[in-house]
């Protein structure tokens, strides 16, 4: 008979192995004195077809990490890497530099939560399928099912987080991914004899929610002086972004629409980042991300890089691409273990997504989620010209009216410290005799399509309020805290 203490020792060793599975000992170029744990690797979602999603998990920078929430982050595209964008460009603990080293992100979201970044769907980033036909006509329904299978299997590898409060966050086309994933998760929780996943809230940044509303940017661009009066009139009478994308989903583009969009590109100019009308364009060239001999322009860029690199280096995607393609980095991340036939790219890969799904209206799903008492935060960078704040604000108002939610505050500024972080309004209703916030719309001042990339401090403040179930802080609350 084996003594009890031996059984306990063996069991404890098993749990230790499980909890330290795919532990990252250190990332190449990582700064010293990092005390939080990092894990990464693959979660098999379909063994028969050889499908696996890659994840990067950053525990909270706290002695009590397991007691803090678990936040899952998804980027959009469809086809963009959550590890590349979310983790290394936006709100992960590190950002790559031009020299291949990593700098600490003082506004990392793991200051507030355990952060789980997932490259989804398959064929994105390091995620893959061994069945080549999986990459053709992949769609929203398949993505939602894979994401649910991922989180269920991930909890088996990390059982210490199974009882955590779960928050699902993301941006852009994740406005499609997350509501459909959340609905499946809530359906799972209603199944008999299952342990529910504690979904607390969802947050969608600059989201694509309804092609009839979300993508219309001409009014926004005109108001910012980017396009002419004549082009605005053409958008109103000949072809707008909604019509253009609807034609795209049906695999054709009319001549008249194409001409309007071509003129739009000419008026905006080729030397502007379409996601952010203020952010300078990176002037680095080539796959190696090195400056060519550009004379004065090269010198100007070097000075600019030093000036803004700590917040919004316009060449950051170049440095991320260089970093994540290094063999030693992939080894440290337990990535590319099947030796994919293509190089890692932030928004590229073998995936061919079903075009028609771009036209799905997910606003009814948001209504259903709110009816389940799951709060939703819709936030928008106010410099995003791809999915403008004006359109997301319209959708927030539609949701509030549809569900008969009442405004809990006036539309007004929220604060990041002593500075205005943006503008917001929250809506709610009575629950158990108290007013509860169910829906919040917030803009983020000076932010682009990827909000935490260009406005990291404001994004962290907004994220902290979201986790606590509070509206973004108003000036009165800042004064009271002093």
Sine and cosine of phi, psi and omega as CSV:
sin_phi,cos_phi,sin_psi,cos_psi,sin_omega,cos_omega
0.00,0.00,0.76,-0.65,-0.01,-1.00
-0.98,0.19,0.78,-0.63,0.02,-1.00
-0.87,0.50,0.45,-0.89,-0.06,-1.00
-0.86,0.50,-0.64,0.77,-0.08,-1.00
-0.92,0.40,-0.45,0.89,0.04,-1.00
-0.94,0.33,-0.68,0.74,0.04,-1.00
-0.87,0.49,-0.68,0.73,0.00,-1.00
-0.89,0.45,-0.66,0.75,-0.01,-1.00
-0.90,0.43,-0.70,0.72,0.02,-1.00
-0.89,0.45,-0.69,0.72,-0.01,-1.00
-0.90,0.43,-0.67,0.75,0.01,-1.00
-0.90,0.44,-0.64,0.77,0.03,-1.00
-0.90,0.44,-0.62,0.78,0.02,-1.00
-0.89,0.45,-0.72,0.69,0.01,-1.00
-0.90,0.44,-0.61,0.79,0.01,-1.00
-0.89,0.45,-0.68,0.74,0.02,-1.00
-0.90,0.44,-0.67,0.74,-0.02,-1.00
-0.89,0.45,-0.71,0.70,-0.09,-1.00
-0.95,0.31,-0.38,0.93,0.00,-1.00
-0.97,-0.23,0.23,0.97,0.05,-1.00
-0.86,0.51,0.75,-0.66,0.04,-1.00
0.84,0.55,0.61,0.79,0.08,-1.00
-0.94,0.34,0.72,-0.70,0.09,-1.00
-1.00,0.03,0.89,-0.46,-0.01,-1.00
-0.95,0.30,-0.65,0.76,0.07,-1.00
-0.15,-0.99,0.64,-0.77,0.07,-1.00
-1.00,0.06,0.61,-0.79,0.06,-1.00
-0.82,0.57,0.77,-0.64,0.00,-1.00
0.99,0.16,0.12,0.99,-0.04,-1.00
-0.93,0.38,0.69,-0.73,0.04,-1.00
-0.92,0.40,0.34,-0.94,-0.02,-1.00
-0.96,0.27,0.15,-0.99,0.10,-1.00
0.86,0.51,0.73,0.68,0.11,-0.99
-0.97,-0.22,0.86,-0.52,-0.14,-0.99
-0.94,-0.34,-0.26,0.96,0.04,-1.00
-0.99,0.17,0.43,-0.90,-0.02,-1.00
-1.00,0.03,0.50,-0.87,0.08,-1.00
-0.78,-0.62,0.65,-0.76,0.06,-1.00
-0.75,-0.66,0.46,-0.89,0.10,-0.99
-0.34,-0.94,0.30,-0.95,-0.01,-1.00
0.46,-0.89,-0.44,-0.90,-0.11,-0.99
-0.87,-0.49,0.60,-0.80,0.17,-0.98
-0.90,-0.45,0.87,-0.49,0.01,-1.00
-0.96,0.29,0.80,-0.60,0.00,-1.00
-0.96,-0.29,-0.32,0.95,0.06,-1.00
-0.41,-0.91,0.98,-0.19,-0.08,-1.00
-0.94,0.34,-0.54,0.84,-0.03,-1.00
-0.91,0.42,-0.62,0.78,-0.02,-1.00
-0.99,-0.15,-0.03,1.00,0.05,-1.00
0.95,0.32,0.67,0.75,0.01,-1.00
-0.99,-0.16,0.69,-0.72,0.01,-1.00
-0.52,-0.86,0.69,-0.73,0.04,-1.00
-0.97,-0.23,0.70,-0.72,0.01,-1.00
-1.00,0.03,0.63,-0.78,0.02,-1.00
-0.73,-0.68,0.41,-0.91,0.14,-0.99
-0.76,-0.65,0.88,-0.47,-0.10,-1.00
-0.90,-0.44,0.85,-0.53,0.00,-1.00
-0.91,-0.41,0.91,-0.41,0.03,-1.00
-0.94,0.35,0.41,-0.91,-0.02,-1.00
-0.88,0.48,0.58,-0.81,0.02,-1.00
-0.98,0.18,0.94,0.33,-0.10,-0.99
-0.43,-0.90,0.49,-0.87,0.07,-1.00
-0.93,0.37,-0.35,0.94,-0.02,-1.00
-0.90,-0.44,0.79,0.62,-0.09,-1.00
-0.84,0.54,-0.68,0.73,-0.08,-1.00
-0.91,0.41,-0.30,0.95,0.00,-1.00
-1.00,0.03,-0.17,0.99,-0.02,-1.00
-1.00,-0.02,0.27,-0.96,-0.05,-1.00
-0.90,0.44,0.27,-0.96,0.13,-0.99
-0.93,-0.36,0.85,-0.53,0.01,-1.00
-0.91,-0.41,0.83,-0.56,0.06,-1.00
-0.99,-0.17,0.75,-0.66,-0.05,-1.00
-0.89,-0.45,0.70,-0.71,0.06,-1.00
-0.78,-0.63,0.77,-0.64,0.17,-0.99
-1.00,0.02,0.12,-0.99,-0.11,-0.99
-0.96,-0.29,-0.80,-0.60,-0.05,-1.00
0.77,-0.63,-1.00,0.04,-0.08,1.00
-0.92,0.38,0.69,-0.73,0.04,-1.00
0.83,-0.55,0.25,0.97,-0.01,-1.00
-0.95,-0.32,0.57,-0.82,-0.12,-0.99
-0.98,0.19,0.80,-0.60,0.09,-1.00
-0.95,0.33,-0.50,0.87,0.05,-1.00
-0.94,0.33,-0.70,0.71,0.00,-1.00
-0.92,0.39,-0.79,0.61,-0.02,-1.00
-0.98,0.19,-0.91,0.41,-0.13,-0.99
-0.85,0.52,-0.78,0.63,-0.12,-0.99
-0.98,0.21,-0.78,0.63,-0.15,-0.99
-0.99,-0.11,-0.23,0.97,0.02,-1.00
-0.95,-0.31,-0.52,0.86,-0.18,-0.98
-0.95,-0.32,-0.97,0.24,-0.18,-0.98
-0.73,-0.68,0.35,0.94,0.14,-0.99
-0.98,0.21,0.04,-1.00,-0.10,-0.99
-0.96,0.28,-0.33,0.94,-0.07,-1.00
-0.72,-0.69,0.45,-0.89,0.16,-0.99
-0.78,-0.62,0.75,-0.67,0.02,-1.00
-0.93,0.37,0.52,-0.85,0.09,-1.00
-0.96,-0.29,0.14,-0.99,0.00,-1.00
-0.88,0.47,-0.53,0.85,-0.04,-1.00
-0.99,0.10,0.07,1.00,0.03,-1.00
1.00,-0.01,-0.06,1.00,0.06,-1.00
-1.00,0.07,0.15,-0.99,0.04,-1.00
-0.92,-0.40,0.65,-0.76,0.11,-0.99
-0.94,-0.33,0.58,-0.82,-0.02,-1.00
-0.95,0.30,0.73,-0.69,0.06,-1.00
-1.00,-0.02,0.94,-0.33,-0.06,-1.00
-0.95,0.31,-0.14,0.99,0.02,-1.00
-0.92,-0.39,0.46,0.89,-0.01,-1.00
-0.89,0.46,0.65,-0.76,-0.01,-1.00
-0.95,0.30,-0.18,0.98,0.06,-1.00
-0.97,0.24,0.02,1.00,0.20,-0.98
-0.95,0.31,-0.34,0.94,-0.05,-1.00
-0.91,-0.42,-0.39,0.92,-0.19,-0.98
-0.39,-0.92,0.36,-0.93,0.26,-0.97
-0.96,0.28,0.74,-0.68,-0.15,-0.99
-0.90,-0.44,0.81,-0.58,-0.01,-1.00
-0.88,-0.48,0.94,-0.35,0.00,-1.00
-0.98,-0.19,0.78,-0.63,-0.09,-1.00
-0.83,-0.56,0.82,-0.57,0.13,-0.99
-0.98,0.20,0.98,-0.21,-0.07,-1.00
-0.69,-0.73,0.62,-0.79,0.02,1.00
-0.99,0.11,-0.20,-0.98,0.03,-1.00
-0.87,0.50,0.52,-0.86,-0.05,-1.00
1.00,0.06,0.03,1.00,0.02,-1.00
-0.95,-0.32,0.72,-0.69,0.00,-1.00
0.85,0.52,-0.82,-0.58,0.01,-1.00
-1.00,-0.06,-0.05,1.00,0.00,-1.00
-0.96,0.28,0.47,-0.88,-0.13,-0.99
-0.43,-0.90,0.24,-0.97,0.23,-0.97
-0.73,-0.68,0.66,-0.75,0.07,-1.00
-0.99,0.15,-0.09,1.00,0.04,-1.00
-0.97,-0.24,0.96,-0.28,-0.15,-0.99
-0.87,0.50,-0.51,0.86,-0.02,-1.00
-0.92,0.39,-0.32,0.95,0.05,-1.00
-0.89,0.45,-0.44,0.90,-0.08,-1.00
-0.99,0.17,-0.10,0.99,-0.06,-1.00
-0.98,-0.22,0.80,-0.60,0.03,-1.00
0.84,0.55,0.59,0.81,0.16,-0.99
-0.90,0.44,0.51,-0.86,-0.10,-0.99
-0.64,-0.77,0.02,-1.00,-0.05,-1.00
-0.88,0.48,-0.64,0.77,-0.03,-1.00
-0.89,0.46,-0.70,0.71,0.01,-1.00
-0.91,0.42,-0.63,0.78,0.02,-1.00
-0.88,0.47,-0.71,0.70,-0.01,-1.00
-0.88,0.48,-0.69,0.73,0.00,-1.00
-0.90,0.44,-0.67,0.74,0.02,-1.00
-0.91,0.42,-0.65,0.76,0.00,-1.00
-0.90,0.43,-0.62,0.78,0.06,-1.00
-0.91,0.41,-0.70,0.72,0.02,-1.00
-0.89,0.45,-0.60,0.80,0.03,-1.00
-0.86,0.52,-0.80,0.60,-0.11,-0.99
-0.91,0.41,-0.57,0.82,0.04,-1.00
-0.90,0.43,-0.67,0.74,0.01,-1.00
-0.96,0.26,-0.54,0.84,0.03,-1.00
-0.90,0.44,-0.63,0.78,0.02,-1.00
-0.90,0.44,-0.46,0.89,0.06,-1.00
-0.93,0.38,-0.53,0.85,0.02,-1.00
-0.99,0.13,-0.47,0.88,-0.01,-1.00
-0.80,-0.59,0.92,0.40,-0.09,-1.00
-0.90,0.44,-0.36,0.93,0.00,-1.00
-0.92,0.40,-0.22,0.97,0.02,-1.00
-0.96,-0.29,0.11,0.99,-0.07,-1.00
-0.90,0.43,-0.47,0.88,0.00,-1.00
-0.99,-0.11,0.13,0.99,-0.04,-1.00
-0.95,0.32,0.48,-0.88,0.23,-0.97
-0.93,0.36,0.74,-0.68,-0.11,-0.99
-0.92,-0.38,0.74,-0.67,0.07,-1.00
-0.85,-0.53,0.70,-0.72,0.01,-1.00
-0.91,-0.40,0.81,-0.58,-0.10,-0.99
-0.71,-0.71,0.37,-0.93,0.04,-1.00
0.11,-0.99,-0.09,-1.00,-0.09,-1.00
-0.56,-0.83,0.28,-0.96,0.10,-0.99
0.87,0.50,-0.86,-0.51,-0.03,-1.00
-0.93,0.37,-0.17,0.99,0.17,-0.99
-0.90,0.43,-0.23,0.97,0.19,-0.98
-0.88,0.48,-0.34,0.94,0.16,-0.99
-1.00,-0.02,-0.75,0.66,-0.08,-1.00
-0.84,0.54,-0.78,0.63,-0.22,-0.98
-0.94,0.34,-0.74,0.68,0.03,-1.00
-0.86,0.51,-0.64,0.77,0.00,-1.00
-0.94,0.35,-0.62,0.79,0.09,-1.00
-0.90,0.44,-0.71,0.70,-0.03,-1.00
-0.89,0.46,-0.64,0.77,0.02,-1.00
-0.89,0.45,-0.69,0.72,0.05,-1.00
-0.89,0.46,-0.64,0.77,0.00,-1.00
-0.90,0.43,-0.66,0.75,0.04,-1.00
-0.92,0.40,-0.59,0.81,0.09,-1.00
-0.89,0.45,-0.65,0.76,0.04,-1.00
-0.87,0.49,-0.67,0.74,-0.02,-1.00
-0.89,0.46,-0.41,0.91,0.00,-1.00
-1.00,0.07,-0.12,0.99,0.00,-1.00
-0.94,0.34,0.53,-0.85,0.01,-1.00
-0.94,0.33,0.54,-0.84,0.13,-0.99
0.88,0.47,0.54,0.84,0.12,-0.99
-0.85,-0.52,0.44,-0.90,0.08,-1.00
-1.00,0.01,0.91,-0.42,-0.08,-1.00
-0.88,0.48,0.54,-0.84,0.16,-0.99
-1.00,0.05,0.75,-0.66,-0.15,-0.99
-0.99,0.13,0.94,0.34,0.05,-1.00
-0.95,0.32,0.85,-0.52,-0.06,-1.00
-0.97,-0.23,-0.63,0.78,-0.08,-1.00
-0.20,-0.98,0.30,-0.96,0.09,-1.00
-0.76,-0.65,0.48,-0.88,0.03,-1.00
-0.73,-0.68,0.72,-0.70,-0.05,-1.00
-0.81,-0.59,0.87,-0.49,-0.01,-1.00
-0.98,-0.18,0.75,-0.66,-0.01,-1.00
0.64,0.77,0.82,0.57,-0.21,-0.98
-1.00,0.06,0.56,-0.83,0.23,-0.97
-1.00,0.09,0.93,-0.36,-0.06,-1.00
-0.91,-0.42,-0.66,0.75,-0.02,-1.00
-0.53,-0.85,0.88,-0.48,-0.07,-1.00
-0.89,0.46,-0.40,0.92,0.02,-1.00
-0.95,0.31,-0.35,0.94,-0.06,-1.00
-0.86,-0.50,-0.78,0.63,-0.26,-0.97
-0.85,0.53,-0.62,0.78,-0.23,-0.97
-1.00,-0.03,-0.05,1.00,-0.09,-1.00
-0.96,0.28,0.94,-0.33,-0.13,-0.99
-0.88,-0.47,-0.08,1.00,-0.10,-1.00
-0.87,0.49,-0.71,0.70,0.00,-1.00
-0.87,0.50,-0.67,0.74,0.00,-1.00
-0.89,0.45,-0.74,0.67,-0.02,-1.00
-0.90,0.44,-0.65,0.76,0.02,-1.00
-0.89,0.46,-0.69,0.73,-0.02,-1.00
-0.90,0.43,-0.40,0.92,0.02,-1.00
-0.99,-0.11,0.16,0.99,0.08,-1.00
0.97,0.26,0.32,0.95,-0.09,-1.00
-1.00,0.02,-0.55,0.84,0.01,-1.00
-0.83,-0.56,0.30,-0.95,-0.10,-1.00
-0.99,0.12,0.24,-0.97,0.10,-0.99
-0.85,0.52,-0.66,0.75,-0.05,-1.00
-0.90,0.44,-0.66,0.75,-0.01,-1.00
-0.94,0.34,-0.60,0.80,0.07,-1.00
-0.85,0.52,-0.68,0.73,0.01,-1.00
-0.90,0.43,-0.61,0.79,0.04,-1.00
-0.91,0.42,-0.60,0.80,0.06,-1.00
-0.90,0.44,-0.58,0.82,-0.03,-1.00
-0.97,0.24,-0.51,0.86,-0.17,-0.99
-0.93,-0.37,-0.45,0.90,-0.10,-0.99
-0.94,-0.35,-0.82,0.58,-0.07,-1.00
-0.36,-0.93,0.80,-0.61,0.10,-0.99
-0.92,-0.38,0.03,-1.00,-0.07,-1.00
-0.89,0.45,-0.58,0.82,0.03,-1.00
-0.88,0.47,-0.75,0.66,-0.01,-1.00
-0.89,0.46,-0.66,0.75,-0.01,-1.00
-0.86,0.50,-0.72,0.70,-0.02,-1.00
-0.95,0.33,-0.57,0.82,0.06,-1.00
-0.91,0.43,-0.62,0.79,0.09,-1.00
-0.91,0.42,-0.63,0.77,0.02,-1.00
-0.87,0.50,-0.67,0.75,-0.02,-1.00
-0.91,0.42,-0.39,0.92,0.04,-1.00
-0.98,-0.19,0.26,0.97,0.18,-0.98
0.91,0.41,0.60,0.80,0.14,-0.99
-0.42,-0.91,0.34,-0.94,0.10,-0.99
-0.67,-0.75,0.83,-0.56,0.00,-1.00
-0.93,0.37,0.42,-0.91,-0.02,-1.00
-0.88,0.48,-0.66,0.75,-0.05,-1.00
-0.92,0.40,-0.62,0.79,0.03,-1.00
-0.93,0.37,-0.69,0.73,-0.01,-1.00
-0.86,0.51,-0.63,0.77,-0.02,-1.00
-0.92,0.39,-0.65,0.76,0.03,-1.00
-0.90,0.44,-0.70,0.71,-0.02,-1.00
-0.93,0.36,-0.53,0.85,0.06,-1.00
-0.92,0.40,-0.66,0.75,0.04,-1.00
-0.91,0.41,-0.61,0.79,0.06,-1.00
-0.86,0.51,-0.70,0.71,0.03,-1.00
-0.88,0.47,-0.62,0.78,0.01,-1.00
-0.91,0.41,-0.69,0.73,-0.04,-1.00
-0.95,0.33,-0.61,0.80,0.05,-1.00
-0.93,0.38,-0.60,0.80,-0.01,-1.00
1.00,-0.10,0.52,-0.85,-0.02,-1.00
-0.98,0.22,-0.30,0.95,-0.10,-0.99
-0.98,-0.18,0.66,0.75,0.07,-1.00
-0.75,-0.67,0.60,-0.80,0.09,-1.00
-0.98,0.18,0.91,-0.42,-0.15,-0.99
-0.89,0.46,-0.41,0.91,0.01,-1.00
-0.98,0.20,-0.30,0.95,-0.12,-0.99
-0.50,-0.87,0.93,-0.36,-0.10,-0.99
-0.97,0.25,-0.10,1.00,0.03,-1.00
-0.96,-0.28,-0.47,0.88,-0.10,-0.99
-0.93,0.36,0.78,-0.62,0.06,-1.00
-0.88,0.47,0.46,-0.89,0.02,-1.00
-0.99,0.15,0.62,-0.78,0.07,-1.00
-0.92,0.39,0.72,-0.69,0.02,-1.00
-0.96,-0.29,0.29,0.96,0.15,-0.99
-0.98,0.20,0.45,-0.90,-0.06,-1.00
-0.73,-0.68,0.45,-0.90,0.16,-0.99
1.00,0.06,0.35,-0.94,-0.03,-1.00
-0.89,0.46,-0.47,0.88,-0.02,-1.00
-0.98,0.21,-0.17,0.98,0.06,-1.00
0.93,0.37,0.43,0.90,-0.03,-1.00
-0.98,-0.21,0.56,-0.83,0.05,-1.00
-0.93,0.36,0.73,-0.69,0.17,-0.99
-0.98,0.20,0.04,-1.00,0.05,-1.00
-0.96,0.27,1.00,-0.02,-0.11,-0.99
-0.97,-0.25,0.13,0.99,0.01,-1.00
0.90,0.45,-0.74,-0.67,-0.05,-1.00
-0.87,0.49,-0.57,0.82,-0.02,-1.00
-0.90,0.45,-0.64,0.77,0.04,-1.00
-0.89,0.45,-0.65,0.76,0.03,-1.00
-0.91,0.42,-0.66,0.75,0.03,-1.00
-0.87,0.49,-0.69,0.73,0.00,-1.00
-0.90,0.44,-0.66,0.75,-0.01,-1.00
-0.87,0.50,-0.67,0.75,0.03,-1.00
-0.92,0.40,-0.65,0.76,-0.01,-1.00
-0.91,0.41,-0.65,0.76,-0.01,-1.00
-0.86,0.51,-0.66,0.75,0.00,-1.00
-0.94,0.35,-0.54,0.84,-0.06,-1.00
-0.96,0.29,-0.69,0.72,-0.12,-0.99
-0.91,-0.42,0.01,1.00,-0.11,-0.99
-0.86,0.51,-0.45,0.89,-0.03,-1.00
-0.96,0.30,-0.30,0.95,-0.04,-1.00
-0.89,-0.45,-0.83,0.56,-0.11,-0.99
-0.58,-0.81,0.95,0.32,0.07,-1.00
-0.90,0.43,0.88,-0.47,-0.05,-1.00
-0.92,0.39,-0.21,0.98,0.00,-1.00
-0.98,-0.22,0.22,0.98,-0.11,-0.99
-0.86,0.51,-0.59,0.81,0.00,-1.00
-0.90,0.45,-0.51,0.86,0.08,-1.00
-0.89,0.45,-0.71,0.70,-0.04,-1.00
-0.93,0.37,-0.58,0.81,0.05,-1.00
-0.90,0.44,-0.70,0.72,0.00,-1.00
-0.88,0.48,-0.70,0.72,0.05,-1.00
-0.87,0.49,-0.72,0.70,-0.10,-0.99
-0.91,0.41,-0.76,0.65,-0.10,-0.99
-0.97,0.23,-0.13,0.99,0.10,-0.99
-1.00,-0.09,-0.02,1.00,0.05,-1.00
-0.96,0.28,0.76,-0.64,0.01,-1.00
-0.83,0.56,-0.63,0.78,-0.03,-1.00
-0.93,0.36,-0.50,0.87,0.06,-1.00
-0.95,0.31,-0.71,0.70,0.03,-1.00
-0.88,0.48,-0.60,0.80,0.04,-1.00
-0.91,0.42,-0.70,0.72,0.00,-1.00
-0.90,0.44,-0.54,0.84,-0.01,-1.00
-1.00,0.07,-0.04,1.00,-0.11,-0.99
0.84,0.55,0.62,0.79,-0.07,-1.00
-0.96,-0.29,0.31,-0.95,0.05,-1.00
0.81,0.58,0.64,0.77,-0.03,-1.00
-0.95,0.31,-0.28,0.96,0.04,-1.00
-0.99,-0.16,0.09,1.00,0.02,-1.00
0.81,0.58,0.95,0.31,0.00,-1.00
-0.86,0.52,0.49,-0.87,-0.10,-1.00
-0.99,0.14,0.07,1.00,-0.04,-1.00
-0.69,-0.72,0.42,-0.91,0.04,-1.00
-0.96,0.29,0.45,-0.89,0.06,-1.00
-0.94,0.35,0.72,-0.69,0.13,-0.99
-0.69,-0.72,0.47,-0.88,-0.13,-0.99
-0.94,0.35,-0.50,0.87,0.01,-1.00
-0.62,-0.79,0.81,0.59,0.01,-1.00
-0.44,-0.90,0.22,-0.97,-0.02,-1.00
0.47,-0.88,-0.13,-0.99,-0.08,-1.00
-0.99,0.17,-0.11,0.99,-0.12,-0.99
-0.93,0.38,0.76,-0.65,0.13,-0.99
-0.90,-0.43,0.97,-0.23,-0.11,-0.99
-1.00,0.10,0.54,-0.84,0.00,-1.00
-0.92,0.39,0.91,-0.43,-0.10,-0.99
-0.87,0.49,-0.61,0.79,-0.09,-1.00
-0.86,0.50,-0.42,0.91,-0.06,-1.00
-0.93,0.37,-0.35,0.94,0.06,-1.00
-0.86,0.52,-0.49,0.87,-0.06,-1.00
-1.00,0.04,0.02,1.00,0.02,-1.00
-0.92,0.40,0.73,-0.69,0.07,-1.00
-1.00,-0.04,0.92,-0.39,-0.04,-1.00
-0.99,-0.14,0.07,1.00,0.01,-1.00
-0.86,0.52,-0.67,0.75,0.06,-1.00
-0.86,0.50,-0.54,0.84,0.05,-1.00
-0.92,0.39,-0.62,0.78,0.06,-1.00
-0.89,0.46,-0.63,0.78,0.06,-1.00
-0.87,0.49,-0.70,0.72,0.00,-1.00
-0.90,0.44,-0.62,0.79,0.01,-1.00
-0.91,0.40,-0.68,0.74,0.04,-1.00
-0.89,0.45,-0.58,0.82,0.04,-1.00
-0.91,0.41,-0.37,0.93,0.06,-1.00
-1.00,0.06,0.17,0.99,0.01,-1.00
0.90,0.43,0.54,0.84,0.12,-0.99
-0.98,-0.19,0.94,-0.35,-0.04,-1.00
-0.91,0.42,0.44,-0.90,-0.01,-1.00
-0.75,-0.66,0.73,-0.69,0.15,-0.99
-0.94,-0.33,0.82,-0.57,0.14,-0.99
-0.94,-0.33,0.88,-0.47,-0.01,-1.00
-0.79,-0.61,0.50,-0.86,-0.10,-0.99
-0.65,-0.76,0.78,-0.62,0.20,-0.98
-0.93,0.38,0.74,-0.68,-0.13,-0.99
-0.99,0.14,0.04,1.00,0.09,-1.00
-0.94,-0.34,0.15,0.99,0.01,-1.00
-0.98,0.18,0.87,-0.49,0.03,-1.00
-0.98,-0.20,0.05,1.00,0.04,-1.00
-1.00,0.06,-0.76,0.65,0.05,-1.00
-0.77,-0.64,0.99,0.13,-0.20,-0.98
-0.91,0.42,0.46,-0.89,0.01,-1.00
-0.87,0.50,-0.53,0.85,-0.02,-1.00
-0.85,0.53,-0.58,0.81,-0.05,-1.00
-0.98,0.19,-0.64,0.77,0.04,-1.00
-0.91,0.41,-0.58,0.81,0.04,-1.00
-0.90,0.44,-0.63,0.78,0.06,-1.00
-0.86,0.50,-0.67,0.74,-0.02,-1.00
-0.92,0.39,-0.63,0.78,0.05,-1.00
-0.87,0.50,-0.68,0.74,0.01,-1.00
-0.91,0.41,-0.65,0.76,0.04,-1.00
-0.87,0.50,-0.68,0.73,0.01,-1.00
-0.90,0.44,-0.69,0.72,-0.01,-1.00
-0.89,0.45,-0.67,0.75,0.01,-1.00
-0.92,0.39,-0.67,0.74,-0.03,-1.00
-0.88,0.47,-0.63,0.77,-0.05,-1.00
-1.00,-0.10,0.06,1.00,0.01,-1.00
0.84,0.55,0.66,0.75,0.09,-1.00
-0.99,0.16,0.53,-0.85,-0.02,-1.00
-0.98,-0.21,0.54,-0.84,0.06,-1.00
-0.94,0.35,0.82,-0.57,-0.01,-1.00
-1.00,-0.02,-0.21,0.98,0.07,-1.00
-0.43,-0.90,0.17,-0.99,0.07,-1.00
-0.99,0.12,0.45,-0.89,0.10,-0.99
-0.90,0.44,0.83,-0.56,-0.07,-1.00
-0.16,-0.99,0.00,-1.00,-0.10,-1.00
-0.96,0.29,0.62,-0.79,0.20,-0.98
-0.93,-0.36,0.31,-0.95,-0.21,-0.98
-0.86,-0.51,0.64,-0.76,0.20,-0.98
-0.94,-0.35,0.99,-0.11,-0.17,-0.99
0.93,0.38,-0.81,-0.59,-0.01,-1.00
-0.99,-0.13,0.03,1.00,-0.01,-1.00
-0.96,-0.27,0.54,-0.84,0.10,-1.00
-0.92,0.40,0.84,-0.55,-0.01,-1.00
-1.00,0.00,-0.34,0.94,-0.04,-1.00
0.32,-0.95,-0.32,-0.95,0.00,-1.00
-0.78,-0.63,0.53,-0.85,-0.12,-0.99
-0.46,-0.89,0.25,-0.97,0.17,-0.99
-0.44,-0.90,0.63,-0.77,-0.01,-1.00
-0.88,-0.47,0.52,-0.86,-0.02,-1.00
-0.78,-0.62,0.53,-0.85,-0.01,-1.00
-0.33,-0.95,-0.32,-0.95,-0.01,-1.00
-0.27,-0.96,0.09,-1.00,-0.02,-1.00
-0.98,0.20,0.69,-0.72,0.12,-0.99
-0.56,-0.83,0.88,-0.48,-0.05,-1.00
0.82,0.58,0.65,0.76,0.09,-1.00
0.99,0.16,0.06,1.00,-0.02,-1.00
-0.82,-0.58,0.52,-0.85,0.12,-0.99
-0.96,0.27,0.82,-0.57,-0.02,-1.00
-0.88,-0.47,0.70,-0.72,0.04,-1.00
-0.98,0.19,0.84,-0.55,0.04,-1.00
-0.94,-0.35,-0.55,0.83,-0.10,-0.99
-0.67,-0.74,0.78,-0.63,0.05,-1.00
-0.78,-0.63,0.73,-0.69,0.17,-0.99
-0.93,-0.36,0.75,-0.66,-0.01,-1.00
-0.63,-0.77,0.69,-0.72,0.19,-0.98
-1.00,-0.07,0.38,-0.92,0.05,-1.00
-0.85,-0.53,0.88,-0.47,-0.15,-0.99
-0.91,0.41,0.81,-0.58,0.06,-1.00
0.97,0.24,0.17,0.98,-0.07,-1.00
-1.00,-0.07,0.46,-0.89,0.01,-1.00
-0.99,-0.16,-0.39,-0.92,0.00,-1.00
-0.90,0.44,-0.63,0.78,0.10,-0.99
-0.99,-0.13,1.00,-0.03,-0.18,-0.98
-0.83,0.56,-0.77,0.64,-0.07,-1.00
-0.93,0.37,-0.28,0.96,0.02,-1.00
-0.94,0.34,-0.71,0.71,-0.08,-1.00
-0.98,-0.17,-0.35,0.94,0.01,-1.00
-0.73,-0.69,0.91,0.41,-0.16,-0.99
-0.91,0.41,-0.62,0.78,-0.03,-1.00
-0.92,0.39,-0.73,0.69,0.03,-1.00
-0.88,0.48,-0.64,0.77,-0.02,-1.00
-0.89,0.45,-0.66,0.75,0.00,-1.00
-0.91,0.40,-0.65,0.76,0.05,-1.00
-0.88,0.47,-0.70,0.72,0.01,-1.00
-0.90,0.44,-0.65,0.76,0.00,-1.00
-0.90,0.43,-0.67,0.75,0.02,-1.00
-0.89,0.47,-0.67,0.74,0.04,-1.00
-0.90,0.43,-0.65,0.76,0.03,-1.00
-0.85,0.52,-0.72,0.69,0.00,-1.00
-0.89,0.45,-0.54,0.84,-0.03,-1.00
-1.00,0.07,-0.04,1.00,0.01,-1.00
0.96,0.26,0.40,0.92,-0.03,-1.00
-0.95,-0.30,0.46,-0.89,0.19,-0.98
-0.91,0.42,0.33,-0.94,0.08,-1.00
-0.82,0.57,0.59,-0.80,-0.12,-0.99
-0.90,0.43,0.74,-0.68,0.09,-1.00
-1.00,-0.04,0.17,-0.98,-0.09,-1.00
-0.87,0.49,-0.59,0.81,-0.01,-1.00
-0.87,0.50,-0.62,0.79,-0.01,-1.00
-0.96,0.29,-0.51,0.86,0.05,-1.00
-0.92,0.39,-0.70,0.72,-0.01,-1.00
-0.90,0.44,-0.66,0.75,-0.02,-1.00
-0.90,0.44,-0.50,0.87,-0.05,-1.00
-0.99,0.17,-0.26,0.97,-0.05,-1.00
-0.99,0.17,0.00,0.00,0.00,0.00
